[in-house]
Amino acid sequence: MSLSFSKLMELAAQGESEHREGSVIYRGFTFRTPREFLHFIPPSFKLMSRWSCSELRLVWISAKDRTIFTYCEGDLVLEVYDDAEEFRRGMERTEKYYEELEG
């Protein structure tokens, strides 16, 4: 059973939210492994394999919700963008970051 988007936000919003220009970032943590966690992802989210790294880091996007969701060794980061243009910019920054990270 997957979580609704609002429940996913609750899970990721354990710490203080960080307001940026064009987006809000929510951070949380889980002790679940990726295999235990996958069924929580709402159906509107698509796994971005090229940004993910085995079971250490998994990244999903939802154009519908203008959101990037990252699981990295238990850390949860949910980036929610104000509009479609900010989401597009966020996607470009994220793609560039992971390309540089992977070398």
Phi and psi in radians as a Rosetta constraint file:
Dihedral C 1 N 2 CA 2 C 2 CIRCULARHARMONIC -1.548 0.35
Dihedral N 2 CA 2 C 2 N 3 CIRCULARHARMONIC 2.798 0.35
Dihedral C 2 N 3 CA 3 C 3 CIRCULARHARMONIC -1.473 0.35
Dihedral N 3 CA 3 C 3 N 4 CIRCULARHARMONIC 2.676 0.35
Dihedral C 3 N 4 CA 4 C 4 CIRCULARHARMONIC -1.305 0.35
Dihedral N 4 CA 4 C 4 N 5 CIRCULARHARMONIC 2.889 0.35
Dihedral C 4 N 5 CA 5 C 5 CIRCULARHARMONIC -1.055 0.35
Dihedral N 5 CA 5 C 5 N 6 CIRCULARHARMONIC -0.694 0.35
Dihedral C 5 N 6 CA 6 C 6 CIRCULARHARMONIC -1.141 0.35
Dihedral N 6 CA 6 C 6 N 7 CIRCULARHARMONIC -0.648 0.35
Dihedral C 6 N 7 CA 7 C 7 CIRCULARHARMONIC -1.210 0.35
Dihedral N 7 CA 7 C 7 N 8 CIRCULARHARMONIC -0.636 0.35
Dihedral C 7 N 8 CA 8 C 8 CIRCULARHARMONIC -1.092 0.35
Dihedral N 8 CA 8 C 8 N 9 CIRCULARHARMONIC -0.701 0.35
Dihedral C 8 N 9 CA 9 C 9 CIRCULARHARMONIC -1.098 0.35
Dihedral N 9 CA 9 C 9 N 10 CIRCULARHARMONIC -0.727 0.35
Dihedral C 9 N 10 CA 10 C 10 CIRCULARHARMONIC -1.058 0.35
Dihedral N 10 CA 10 C 10 N 11 CIRCULARHARMONIC -0.744 0.35
Dihedral C 10 N 11 CA 11 C 11 CIRCULARHARMONIC -1.096 0.35
Dihedral N 11 CA 11 C 11 N 12 CIRCULARHARMONIC -0.717 0.35
Dihedral C 11 N 12 CA 12 C 12 CIRCULARHARMONIC -1.483 0.35
Dihedral N 12 CA 12 C 12 N 13 CIRCULARHARMONIC -0.217 0.35
Dihedral C 12 N 13 CA 13 C 13 CIRCULARHARMONIC -1.722 0.35
Dihedral N 13 CA 13 C 13 N 14 CIRCULARHARMONIC 0.728 0.35
Dihedral C 13 N 14 CA 14 C 14 CIRCULARHARMONIC -1.324 0.35
Dihedral N 14 CA 14 C 14 N 15 CIRCULARHARMONIC -0.561 0.35
Dihedral C 14 N 15 CA 15 C 15 CIRCULARHARMONIC -1.702 0.35
Dihedral N 15 CA 15 C 15 N 16 CIRCULARHARMONIC -2.985 0.35
Dihedral C 15 N 16 CA 16 C 16 CIRCULARHARMONIC -1.323 0.35
Dihedral N 16 CA 16 C 16 N 17 CIRCULARHARMONIC 2.484 0.35
Dihedral C 16 N 17 CA 17 C 17 CIRCULARHARMONIC -1.328 0.35
Dihedral N 17 CA 17 C 17 N 18 CIRCULARHARMONIC 2.678 0.35
Dihedral C 17 N 18 CA 18 C 18 CIRCULARHARMONIC -2.007 0.35
Dihedral N 18 CA 18 C 18 N 19 CIRCULARHARMONIC 2.015 0.35
Dihedral C 18 N 19 CA 19 C 19 CIRCULARHARMONIC -1.586 0.35
Dihedral N 19 CA 19 C 19 N 20 CIRCULARHARMONIC 2.163 0.35
Dihedral C 19 N 20 CA 20 C 20 CIRCULARHARMONIC -2.074 0.35
Dihedral N 20 CA 20 C 20 N 21 CIRCULARHARMONIC 2.938 0.35
Dihedral C 20 N 21 CA 21 C 21 CIRCULARHARMONIC -1.172 0.35
Dihedral N 21 CA 21 C 21 N 22 CIRCULARHARMONIC 2.004 0.35
Dihedral C 21 N 22 CA 22 C 22 CIRCULARHARMONIC 1.604 0.35
Dihedral N 22 CA 22 C 22 N 23 CIRCULARHARMONIC -0.061 0.35
Dihedral C 22 N 23 CA 23 C 23 CIRCULARHARMONIC -2.816 0.35
Dihedral N 23 CA 23 C 23 N 24 CIRCULARHARMONIC 2.920 0.35
Dihedral C 23 N 24 CA 24 C 24 CIRCULARHARMONIC -2.249 0.35
Dihedral N 24 CA 24 C 24 N 25 CIRCULARHARMONIC 2.398 0.35
Dihedral C 24 N 25 CA 25 C 25 CIRCULARHARMONIC -1.994 0.35
Dihedral N 25 CA 25 C 25 N 26 CIRCULARHARMONIC 2.263 0.35
Dihedral C 25 N 26 CA 26 C 26 CIRCULARHARMONIC -1.977 0.35
Dihedral N 26 CA 26 C 26 N 27 CIRCULARHARMONIC 2.414 0.35
Dihedral C 26 N 27 CA 27 C 27 CIRCULARHARMONIC -2.193 0.35
Dihedral N 27 CA 27 C 27 N 28 CIRCULARHARMONIC 2.486 0.35
Dihedral C 27 N 28 CA 28 C 28 CIRCULARHARMONIC -2.629 0.35
Dihedral N 28 CA 28 C 28 N 29 CIRCULARHARMONIC -2.953 0.35
Dihedral C 28 N 29 CA 29 C 29 CIRCULARHARMONIC -2.641 0.35
Dihedral N 29 CA 29 C 29 N 30 CIRCULARHARMONIC 2.568 0.35
Dihedral C 29 N 30 CA 30 C 30 CIRCULARHARMONIC -2.405 0.35
Dihedral N 30 CA 30 C 30 N 31 CIRCULARHARMONIC 2.579 0.35
Dihedral C 30 N 31 CA 31 C 31 CIRCULARHARMONIC -1.572 0.35
Dihedral N 31 CA 31 C 31 N 32 CIRCULARHARMONIC -0.047 0.35
Dihedral C 31 N 32 CA 32 C 32 CIRCULARHARMONIC -1.245 0.35
Dihedral N 32 CA 32 C 32 N 33 CIRCULARHARMONIC 2.561 0.35
Dihedral C 32 N 33 CA 33 C 33 CIRCULARHARMONIC -1.401 0.35
Dihedral N 33 CA 33 C 33 N 34 CIRCULARHARMONIC 2.858 0.35
Dihedral C 33 N 34 CA 34 C 34 CIRCULARHARMONIC -0.951 0.35
Dihedral N 34 CA 34 C 34 N 35 CIRCULARHARMONIC -0.697 0.35
Dihedral C 34 N 35 CA 35 C 35 CIRCULARHARMONIC -1.112 0.35
Dihedral N 35 CA 35 C 35 N 36 CIRCULARHARMONIC -0.607 0.35
Dihedral C 35 N 36 CA 36 C 36 CIRCULARHARMONIC -1.348 0.35
Dihedral N 36 CA 36 C 36 N 37 CIRCULARHARMONIC -0.323 0.35
Dihedral C 36 N 37 CA 37 C 37 CIRCULARHARMONIC -1.679 0.35
Dihedral N 37 CA 37 C 37 N 38 CIRCULARHARMONIC -0.464 0.35
Dihedral C 37 N 38 CA 38 C 38 CIRCULARHARMONIC -0.962 0.35
Dihedral N 38 CA 38 C 38 N 39 CIRCULARHARMONIC -0.651 0.35
Dihedral C 38 N 39 CA 39 C 39 CIRCULARHARMONIC -1.247 0.35
Dihedral N 39 CA 39 C 39 N 40 CIRCULARHARMONIC -0.161 0.35
Dihedral C 39 N 40 CA 40 C 40 CIRCULARHARMONIC -1.442 0.35
Dihedral N 40 CA 40 C 40 N 41 CIRCULARHARMONIC -0.299 0.35
Dihedral C 40 N 41 CA 41 C 41 CIRCULARHARMONIC -1.244 0.35
Dihedral N 41 CA 41 C 41 N 42 CIRCULARHARMONIC 2.223 0.35
Dihedral C 41 N 42 CA 42 C 42 CIRCULARHARMONIC -1.048 0.35
Dihedral N 42 CA 42 C 42 N 43 CIRCULARHARMONIC 2.624 0.35
Dihedral C 42 N 43 CA 43 C 43 CIRCULARHARMONIC -1.076 0.35
Dihedral N 43 CA 43 C 43 N 44 CIRCULARHARMONIC -0.375 0.35
Dihedral C 43 N 44 CA 44 C 44 CIRCULARHARMONIC -1.344 0.35
Dihedral N 44 CA 44 C 44 N 45 CIRCULARHARMONIC -0.061 0.35
Dihedral C 44 N 45 CA 45 C 45 CIRCULARHARMONIC -1.699 0.35
Dihedral N 45 CA 45 C 45 N 46 CIRCULARHARMONIC 2.386 0.35
Dihedral C 45 N 46 CA 46 C 46 CIRCULARHARMONIC -1.948 0.35
Dihedral N 46 CA 46 C 46 N 47 CIRCULARHARMONIC 2.261 0.35
Dihedral C 46 N 47 CA 47 C 47 CIRCULARHARMONIC -1.204 0.35
Dihedral N 47 CA 47 C 47 N 48 CIRCULARHARMONIC 2.274 0.35
Dihedral C 47 N 48 CA 48 C 48 CIRCULARHARMONIC -1.750 0.35
Dihedral N 48 CA 48 C 48 N 49 CIRCULARHARMONIC 1.550 0.35
Dihedral C 48 N 49 CA 49 C 49 CIRCULARHARMONIC -1.004 0.35
Dihedral N 49 CA 49 C 49 N 50 CIRCULARHARMONIC -0.684 0.35
Dihedral C 49 N 50 CA 50 C 50 CIRCULARHARMONIC -1.225 0.35
Dihedral N 50 CA 50 C 50 N 51 CIRCULARHARMONIC -0.300 0.35
Dihedral C 50 N 51 CA 51 C 51 CIRCULARHARMONIC -1.702 0.35
Dihedral N 51 CA 51 C 51 N 52 CIRCULARHARMONIC -0.160 0.35
Dihedral C 51 N 52 CA 52 C 52 CIRCULARHARMONIC -1.636 0.35
Dihedral N 52 CA 52 C 52 N 53 CIRCULARHARMONIC 2.812 0.35
Dihedral C 52 N 53 CA 53 C 53 CIRCULARHARMONIC -2.399 0.35
Dihedral N 53 CA 53 C 53 N 54 CIRCULARHARMONIC 1.644 0.35
Dihedral C 53 N 54 CA 54 C 54 CIRCULARHARMONIC 0.909 0.35
Dihedral N 54 CA 54 C 54 N 55 CIRCULARHARMONIC -2.325 0.35
Dihedral C 54 N 55 CA 55 C 55 CIRCULARHARMONIC -1.763 0.35
Dihedral N 55 CA 55 C 55 N 56 CIRCULARHARMONIC 0.097 0.35
Dihedral C 55 N 56 CA 56 C 56 CIRCULARHARMONIC -1.376 0.35
Dihedral N 56 CA 56 C 56 N 57 CIRCULARHARMONIC -0.707 0.35
Dihedral C 56 N 57 CA 57 C 57 CIRCULARHARMONIC -2.407 0.35
Dihedral N 57 CA 57 C 57 N 58 CIRCULARHARMONIC 2.215 0.35
Dihedral C 57 N 58 CA 58 C 58 CIRCULARHARMONIC -2.219 0.35
Dihedral N 58 CA 58 C 58 N 59 CIRCULARHARMONIC 2.371 0.35
Dihedral C 58 N 59 CA 59 C 59 CIRCULARHARMONIC -2.231 0.35
Dihedral N 59 CA 59 C 59 N 60 CIRCULARHARMONIC 2.290 0.35
Dihedral C 59 N 60 CA 60 C 60 CIRCULARHARMONIC -2.139 0.35
Dihedral N 60 CA 60 C 60 N 61 CIRCULARHARMONIC 2.662 0.35
Dihedral C 60 N 61 CA 61 C 61 CIRCULARHARMONIC -2.222 0.35
Dihedral N 61 CA 61 C 61 N 62 CIRCULARHARMONIC 2.683 0.35
Dihedral C 61 N 62 CA 62 C 62 CIRCULARHARMONIC -2.391 0.35
Dihedral N 62 CA 62 C 62 N 63 CIRCULARHARMONIC 1.870 0.35
Dihedral C 62 N 63 CA 63 C 63 CIRCULARHARMONIC -1.139 0.35
Dihedral N 63 CA 63 C 63 N 64 CIRCULARHARMONIC -0.628 0.35
Dihedral C 63 N 64 CA 64 C 64 CIRCULARHARMONIC -1.027 0.35
Dihedral N 64 CA 64 C 64 N 65 CIRCULARHARMONIC -0.757 0.35
Dihedral C 64 N 65 CA 65 C 65 CIRCULARHARMONIC -1.688 0.35
Dihedral N 65 CA 65 C 65 N 66 CIRCULARHARMONIC 0.013 0.35
Dihedral C 65 N 66 CA 66 C 66 CIRCULARHARMONIC 0.875 0.35
Dihedral N 66 CA 66 C 66 N 67 CIRCULARHARMONIC 0.961 0.35
Dihedral C 66 N 67 CA 67 C 67 CIRCULARHARMONIC -2.413 0.35
Dihedral N 67 CA 67 C 67 N 68 CIRCULARHARMONIC 2.497 0.35
Dihedral C 67 N 68 CA 68 C 68 CIRCULARHARMONIC -2.047 0.35
Dihedral N 68 CA 68 C 68 N 69 CIRCULARHARMONIC 2.215 0.35
Dihedral C 68 N 69 CA 69 C 69 CIRCULARHARMONIC -2.084 0.35
Dihedral N 69 CA 69 C 69 N 70 CIRCULARHARMONIC 2.246 0.35
Dihedral C 69 N 70 CA 70 C 70 CIRCULARHARMONIC -2.174 0.35
Dihedral N 70 CA 70 C 70 N 71 CIRCULARHARMONIC 2.307 0.35
Dihedral C 70 N 71 CA 71 C 71 CIRCULARHARMONIC -1.922 0.35
Dihedral N 71 CA 71 C 71 N 72 CIRCULARHARMONIC 2.153 0.35
Dihedral C 71 N 72 CA 72 C 72 CIRCULARHARMONIC -2.432 0.35
Dihedral N 72 CA 72 C 72 N 73 CIRCULARHARMONIC 1.783 0.35
Dihedral C 72 N 73 CA 73 C 73 CIRCULARHARMONIC 0.869 0.35
Dihedral N 73 CA 73 C 73 N 74 CIRCULARHARMONIC 0.745 0.35
Dihedral C 73 N 74 CA 74 C 74 CIRCULARHARMONIC 1.700 0.35
Dihedral N 74 CA 74 C 74 N 75 CIRCULARHARMONIC -0.412 0.35
Dihedral C 74 N 75 CA 75 C 75 CIRCULARHARMONIC -1.323 0.35
Dihedral N 75 CA 75 C 75 N 76 CIRCULARHARMONIC 2.425 0.35
Dihedral C 75 N 76 CA 76 C 76 CIRCULARHARMONIC -2.051 0.35
Dihedral N 76 CA 76 C 76 N 77 CIRCULARHARMONIC 2.279 0.35
Dihedral C 76 N 77 CA 77 C 77 CIRCULARHARMONIC -2.294 0.35
Dihedral N 77 CA 77 C 77 N 78 CIRCULARHARMONIC 2.145 0.35
Dihedral C 77 N 78 CA 78 C 78 CIRCULARHARMONIC -2.072 0.35
Dihedral N 78 CA 78 C 78 N 79 CIRCULARHARMONIC 1.981 0.35
Dihedral C 78 N 79 CA 79 C 79 CIRCULARHARMONIC -1.807 0.35
Dihedral N 79 CA 79 C 79 N 80 CIRCULARHARMONIC 2.063 0.35
Dihedral C 79 N 80 CA 80 C 80 CIRCULARHARMONIC -1.961 0.35
Dihedral N 80 CA 80 C 80 N 81 CIRCULARHARMONIC 2.122 0.35
Dihedral C 80 N 81 CA 81 C 81 CIRCULARHARMONIC -1.690 0.35
Dihedral N 81 CA 81 C 81 N 82 CIRCULARHARMONIC 2.586 0.35
Dihedral C 81 N 82 CA 82 C 82 CIRCULARHARMONIC -1.174 0.35
Dihedral N 82 CA 82 C 82 N 83 CIRCULARHARMONIC -0.622 0.35
Dihedral C 82 N 83 CA 83 C 83 CIRCULARHARMONIC -2.676 0.35
Dihedral N 83 CA 83 C 83 N 84 CIRCULARHARMONIC 3.092 0.35
Dihedral C 83 N 84 CA 84 C 84 CIRCULARHARMONIC -1.101 0.35
Dihedral N 84 CA 84 C 84 N 85 CIRCULARHARMONIC -0.656 0.35
Dihedral C 84 N 85 CA 85 C 85 CIRCULARHARMONIC -1.178 0.35
Dihedral N 85 CA 85 C 85 N 86 CIRCULARHARMONIC -0.745 0.35
Dihedral C 85 N 86 CA 86 C 86 CIRCULARHARMONIC -1.122 0.35
Dihedral N 86 CA 86 C 86 N 87 CIRCULARHARMONIC -0.664 0.35
Dihedral C 86 N 87 CA 87 C 87 CIRCULARHARMONIC -1.084 0.35
Dihedral N 87 CA 87 C 87 N 88 CIRCULARHARMONIC -0.763 0.35
Dihedral C 87 N 88 CA 88 C 88 CIRCULARHARMONIC -1.047 0.35
Dihedral N 88 CA 88 C 88 N 89 CIRCULARHARMONIC -0.789 0.35
Dihedral C 88 N 89 CA 89 C 89 CIRCULARHARMONIC -1.104 0.35
Dihedral N 89 CA 89 C 89 N 90 CIRCULARHARMONIC -0.724 0.35
Dihedral C 89 N 90 CA 90 C 90 CIRCULARHARMONIC -1.076 0.35
Dihedral N 90 CA 90 C 90 N 91 CIRCULARHARMONIC -0.710 0.35
Dihedral C 90 N 91 CA 91 C 91 CIRCULARHARMONIC -1.102 0.35
Dihedral N 91 CA 91 C 91 N 92 CIRCULARHARMONIC -0.755 0.35
Dihedral C 91 N 92 CA 92 C 92 CIRCULARHARMONIC -1.096 0.35
Dihedral N 92 CA 92 C 92 N 93 CIRCULARHARMONIC -0.776 0.35
Dihedral C 92 N 93 CA 93 C 93 CIRCULARHARMONIC -1.096 0.35
Dihedral N 93 CA 93 C 93 N 94 CIRCULARHARMONIC -0.739 0.35
Dihedral C 93 N 94 CA 94 C 94 CIRCULARHARMONIC -1.152 0.35
Dihedral N 94 CA 94 C 94 N 95 CIRCULARHARMONIC -0.768 0.35
Dihedral C 94 N 95 CA 95 C 95 CIRCULARHARMONIC -1.075 0.35
Dihedral N 95 CA 95 C 95 N 96 CIRCULARHARMONIC -0.783 0.35
Dihedral C 95 N 96 CA 96 C 96 CIRCULARHARMONIC -1.069 0.35
Dihedral N 96 CA 96 C 96 N 97 CIRCULARHARMONIC -0.761 0.35
Dihedral C 96 N 97 CA 97 C 97 CIRCULARHARMONIC -1.017 0.35
Dihedral N 97 CA 97 C 97 N 98 CIRCULARHARMONIC -0.865 0.35
Dihedral C 97 N 98 CA 98 C 98 CIRCULARHARMONIC -1.219 0.35
Dihedral N 98 CA 98 C 98 N 99 CIRCULARHARMONIC -0.555 0.35
Dihedral C 98 N 99 CA 99 C 99 CIRCULARHARMONIC -1.116 0.35
Dihedral N 99 CA 99 C 99 N 100 CIRCULARHARMONIC -0.767 0.35
Dihedral C 99 N 100 CA 100 C 100 CIRCULARHARMONIC -1.192 0.35
Dihedral N 100 CA 100 C 100 N 101 CIRCULARHARMONIC -0.648 0.35
Dihedral C 100 N 101 CA 101 C 101 CIRCULARHARMONIC -1.093 0.35
Dihedral N 101 CA 101 C 101 N 102 CIRCULARHARMONIC -0.733 0.35
Dihedral C 101 N 102 CA 102 C 102 CIRCULARHARMONIC -1.371 0.35
Dihedral N 102 CA 102 C 102 N 103 CIRCULARHARMONIC -0.255 0.35
